[in-house]
Amino acid sequence: MEMTKNSDIPNQSLQIPKIFTLTAKLLQAIATKLATLFAAKLFQTSLKLKIPKRVERFTSSKIRNRKKLEVKSNKKYP
């Protein structure tokens, strides 16, 4: 996280990687339609972020593969 210039509050926004910025500028210079398609592709795909260690235990294969408990009720609902 980067600090903002005028305060000690950390900047919480995600930074755009330079490769994306340079690619977009190059495509804009070549063809506007290519730049538009590139931008659409960026917005349509999701970011792949690392899973924090505190969450990994919930996504482990042991927990995901547990069988669900089925409870059958004798009550008949109208």
C-alpha positions as CSV (number, residue, x, y, z in Angstrom):
1,M,0.0,0.0,0.0
2,E,1.2,3.4,-0.8
3,M,0.8,6.4,1.4
4,T,-0.9,9.5,0.0
5,K,1.3,12.6,-0.3
6,N,-0.6,14.9,2.2
7,S,-1.5,12.4,4.9
8,D,-0.5,9.3,6.7
9,I,-3.6,7.4,5.6
10,P,-2.7,4.5,3.2
11,N,-4.1,4.6,-0.3
12,Q,-6.6,1.7,-0.5
13,S,-7.1,1.7,-4.3
14,L,-5.6,-0.9,-6.6
15,Q,-2.9,0.3,-8.9
16,I,-3.1,-0.4,-12.6
17,P,-0.1,-2.3,-13.8
18,K,2.1,-0.3,-16.2
19,I,1.9,-3.1,-18.9
20,F,-1.9,-2.5,-19.1
21,T,-1.5,1.2,-19.4
22,L,1.2,1.0,-22.0
23,T,-0.7,-1.6,-24.0
24,A,-3.8,0.5,-24.0
25,K,-1.9,3.6,-25.1
26,L,-0.3,1.7,-27.9
27,L,-3.6,0.2,-29.1
28,Q,-5.2,3.7,-28.9
29,A,-2.5,5.0,-31.2
30,I,-2.9,2.1,-33.7
31,A,-6.7,1.7,-33.7
32,T,-9.4,3.0,-31.4
33,K,-11.5,-0.2,-31.9
34,L,-8.6,-2.4,-30.7
35,A,-8.3,-0.2,-27.6
36,T,-12.0,-0.5,-27.0
37,L,-11.9,-4.3,-27.3
38,F,-8.9,-4.4,-24.9
39,A,-10.7,-2.3,-22.3
40,A,-13.8,-4.4,-22.6
41,K,-11.8,-7.6,-22.1
42,L,-10.2,-6.1,-19.0
43,F,-13.6,-5.2,-17.5
44,Q,-15.1,-8.6,-18.3
45,T,-12.4,-10.7,-16.8
46,S,-12.1,-11.0,-13.0
47,L,-8.9,-10.4,-11.1
48,K,-7.1,-13.4,-9.8
49,L,-6.1,-12.6,-6.2
50,K,-4.3,-14.7,-3.6
51,I,-6.5,-16.3,-1.0
52,P,-5.4,-15.2,2.5
53,K,-4.1,-17.9,4.8
54,R,-7.0,-17.3,7.3
55,V,-9.4,-18.3,4.5
56,E,-7.5,-21.3,3.1
57,R,-8.7,-23.7,5.7
58,F,-12.3,-23.1,4.6
59,T,-11.5,-23.9,1.0
60,S,-9.4,-27.0,1.7
61,S,-10.5,-30.2,0.0
62,K,-11.4,-31.9,3.3
63,I,-14.1,-29.3,4.1
64,R,-15.4,-29.0,0.5
65,N,-15.8,-32.8,0.1
66,R,-17.9,-33.2,3.3
67,K,-21.3,-34.8,2.8
68,K,-24.3,-32.7,3.6
69,L,-26.6,-33.9,6.3
70,E,-30.1,-34.4,4.9
71,V,-33.0,-34.0,7.3
72,K,-36.4,-35.4,6.3
73,S,-39.4,-33.8,7.8
74,N,-42.7,-35.7,8.6
75,K,-44.7,-32.5,8.3
76,K,-46.6,-31.9,5.2
77,Y,-47.0,-28.2,4.2
78,P,-50.1,-27.0,2.5
